[in-house]
Amino acid sequence: MHPYNLYTIPVSLQVNFDLGNFEPCSELIVRNLSDLSSIFNDQQALQDLLVVENPVVYEFRYAPFVTPVSDMTFGITRINPGKVGNEYYMTKGHFHEHPDQPEIYTCVRGCGYLLLENHAGEFKAEQWQPGTVTHIPPGWAHRAVNTGDGPLIFLAFYHLSAGHDYGTIEKTGFASLLIEQEDKPVFISNPARKSG
Ligand SMILES: [Fe+2]
């Protein structure tokens, strides 16, 4: 049994697209830099930053609308602007635990990219601006990257039971990194890419 309330009657939330939150909200996950130490390429830059502070990289709020027969879930993520070395702040990235589960993301503020990669190693990057809707098919890992000067905020719609598999993509990393060069986002091959 999951710990969430059952929603047997229709309910509504109020979303703030500027702040990247909604009310009422009971489920919040905060990722500080120290929680994301394994995903950044420049480990020296990471350690240098952590000596000084441990900033919030992103916050994820979600509302699991669980009924006896469904578990449609709404989420909103706010990635703060920032970099580790020259690599932009980003989400941890995950596959869904259940291989038949898709997801829809909608960018509402800021700019960046959604990085996607499947188990066969096919890589895609979708450029985001406010209003961009991206369908993530089943079997594609996904990670959002904030390349702007302000927050990147996006909505998520998925089934709660899709689950999160963070470990698989954490081991291999995505095929490409998104770094800043001459004030612009540039893709480079991931030098730490491990096979298998
Ligand atoms: Fe997902």
Residues whose N, C-alpha, C, O or C-beta is under 5 A from the ligand:
A	BS01	LIG	E103
